[in-house]
Amino acid sequence: MLLEERVAFVTGAARGLGKVLANALAGEGARVAVADVLEEVELTANELREKGYRSVAIKMDVSDYSAVEKGFAKAVERLGPVDILVNNAAITNNMALALKMDKTNWDREISVNLSGAFYCIKQVLKSMMDRKWGRIINIISGAGLHGGFGQCSYSSSKAGLIGLARSIALETARHGITSNCVTPGLMPTPAFFGLDEEVRERLIRRIPSRQLCEPEYVANVVVFLASDKASYITGAIYDATGGDDLFTY
């Protein structure tokens, strides 16, 4: 197994992509802390344990620094020092032009998507440096690379996450730590299927393969970056969009 005896901490893991990432890491031998603000995180951890994996549920809001400290302390106590951090937790519910954007919504998206990732990274760096091994993987978005109409808060948070990831890569490479980003493609989420059929078809047509991005495609990249096979890769952005970005922008 690629990750045998490693300890992984995945945020936003109660459902969706985060849940798939947690399962993929566990399937490669990692002990996995699944963290989320949602109560469903307990169910996700139970499902992993029923499969024979070691897992613990961490209910926390990544934008609350005190809660993050307590969450990581619980994970370390139950599973051991964190080797792999996957910053997946994010919100994107603030669709508005900058002219009309509410400050409260702006602050919330930045605090979860960007500050939350920083808070989590702070919890693992010292231990990773001491042990000369660590993997930090940040789930970003094409909006962070290219901007998004009506998405200035979300785009800014994800662009900031890229800058954070690359700064961490520069600061920690000599300590055996890598820090990378993964850009998922358009996934078959409830939000996607909530769009008008015409809009969904138009979005799919811009993907060269005409296929949505299944969460497992992203999980394969994350598992690779978490492994020893990716020890010389840091500060990189891995594209799992199926070529979507090639023709969109």
N, C-alpha and C positions, 0 to 999 in steps of 0.2 A: 504494500500500500504506500502511496506517495506521502501520506501525512501521518503515519503511525506514530503515536505517542505525542503528537503536537496538540496544543490547546488553541482553539479558535473562538473568537468572540464576534458575533454577527449582529449588527443593529438592524432594526426594522425587519425582524425575522419572524414575526407572528404569522405572516401570510405572504402571498405573492412571491416576488423574486427573492426576497430575503429568506423565506422558508425553503425555497429550492436550493439556495446557496448553502444553507445550514445542512441540508440533507446530503448535498454533494460532498461537502467537507467531511462530514461524519462517515460517509461511504468510503472515504479514502483513509480512514483510521483516526481522524481527529476527534478529540473530546470537544464538544461544542456548547458554548454558552449562547443561548438565543435571547436577544434583548429586544424589548418593544414597550411602547406605552400602552398597548392594547392588552386586554385580559387574555386574548387568544394565545398569547405567548406561552402560557402554561400548557395548553393543548399541544402546541408544536413540540415542546420539550418532552411531553408524555409520549407523543408519537415516535420520536427518536428513540426514547428508552425502550418502547415496545419492540423496536427493530433490533434491539441489542446494543445500541450505541449509548455512550455516556454523555449525558446532557443535563444542563440546568437552565431553568427559566429565570430571566432577569427582567423584572418589570420596572422600567425607568423611562423618563423623558430625557433624551440626550441634550436638550437645551438647558437642563437644570444641573449645574456643575456638582452640587452636593449629591444629587441622586446618582450621577455618573460615578462619582467616587465610591459610593456605597455599592453600586452595581458591580463594579470591577472587583471590589474587595470580596464580595460574595462569590464571584466567579473563581477568583484565585484560591479562595478557601476550599471550594468544592472540587475544582478541577486541576488547579496548579497554575503557574505563571502563564500569561497569555503569549503565545508565539505568533498568532495570526489575527490581525484585526481587519474586519471588513466593515467599512463605513457605508452602509446601505440606506440607513434611515433618512427619509426626506419627505417633504410635503410640497405639493404644487397645486394650491387651491386659490391662488391670488391672481386670476386672469383679469388684468386691467391695464389700460394705457397708463404710462407714467404720469400724465397730467391728472388722472383721476385716482391714482393709487393711494390707498389709505396707509398711513404711517404704521399703524398697528399691524396690518397684514405684512408690510415690508419687513418690519422688525421680527415677526414670528418666523417668516420663511428663512431669513438670514440666520436666525438663532438656531433653528433646527438643522438646516442643510449645511451650514458652514461652521458656526460656532460649536455645534454638537460634535462634528467630526474632530475639531481641534481638542475639545474636552476629552474625547475618547483616546486620541493619540497621546495626550499628556499622561494618561494612566498607564500606558504600556512602554513608553520610551526608556525609562530608567532600567527596568527589568530586562528589556531586549538588549540594551547596550551592555549591561553586566554579563549577559549570557552570549553576547556576540552573534545573535541570530534573531531575526524578526521579519515579518511580512506585514506591510500595511497596504491595503487595497481599497481604493475609493471608487464608488460607483458614481459616475458623473452623467453627463447628458450632452447631446449635440447642441442643446441650447446654451450650454456653457462655452462652447467653442465658437458658435456663430450668432448667438443672440436669438431672441424669439419675440415675435410680434405680440405685444400684450403680456410679456413674461419677463419684464426687466428685473423683478425681484428674484425669480427662480433662476434666470440666466446668470445674474450676478453672483448668486450663491454658488452655482456650479462652476463658474469661471474662477471664483475665489478658491474653491476646493482644488482646482488644478494647480493654482499658485501655491497653495498650502502643501499639496502632495509633492511638488517639485522642490520646494524649500526643504521639506523633511528629507527628501532623497539626498540633497546636497549635504545636509548636516549629519546624516547617519550612515552613509555608505561605508565609511571606514570602520564602522562598528558591526558590519555584517547584516545590516537592515536594508530592506528594499521598500520603496514607496512608489506605487504605481496607480494608474487610473484605468477604469474600464468603461467604455461607452456602450450601453445596450442599444439595440435597435427598437423599432416600434413593436411593442409586445401586445398580445391578446388579453388586455386587462378589461375589467368592467367599465373603466372610463372610455376605453376605445370603442367598445360595443355600445356605449351610450351615445355615440355620435350618429348623425344621420348616415344612412347607407351610402349616399352619394359621396359624402366626405370620407368615409372609410375606404371606399373603392379608389378614390383619388390618392389617398395616402399609400395604399398598397401598390398602386401603379408606379409610384416613384421608386419603389424598391426593385433593383435589377432582377432579383429572383422571383418577385411577386409573392413573397412569403413573409409572414410576420416572424419576428424574432421570438422563438420559444425560450423561456427562462433557462432551460438546460444548455442552450448555446452559450449564454453568459457564464453559467456555472463552470463549464469546461475551461474557460479562460481564467476564471478566478482560482480554480484548483491548480492549474499550471503555475500561475503567479505565486501561489502559496507554497509551492514545492521547492525542493533543492534544484530542480531543473531550471528554475528561473533566477538563480543566485546572482547572475551578472546583469540582470535587467532592473533598472531603477529610473525613476523620473519619466517613465514612458506612459503613453496613452494607447491602450489597446482598443481597437475598434471592433465591436461585435454588432454592427448595424446592417450587415448583409449588403454593403455598398450603397446604402441609402444616401449617405453624405456626398457621394460622388456626383450626383446629378441635382441635388436639392438646392445647393447654395452657389 
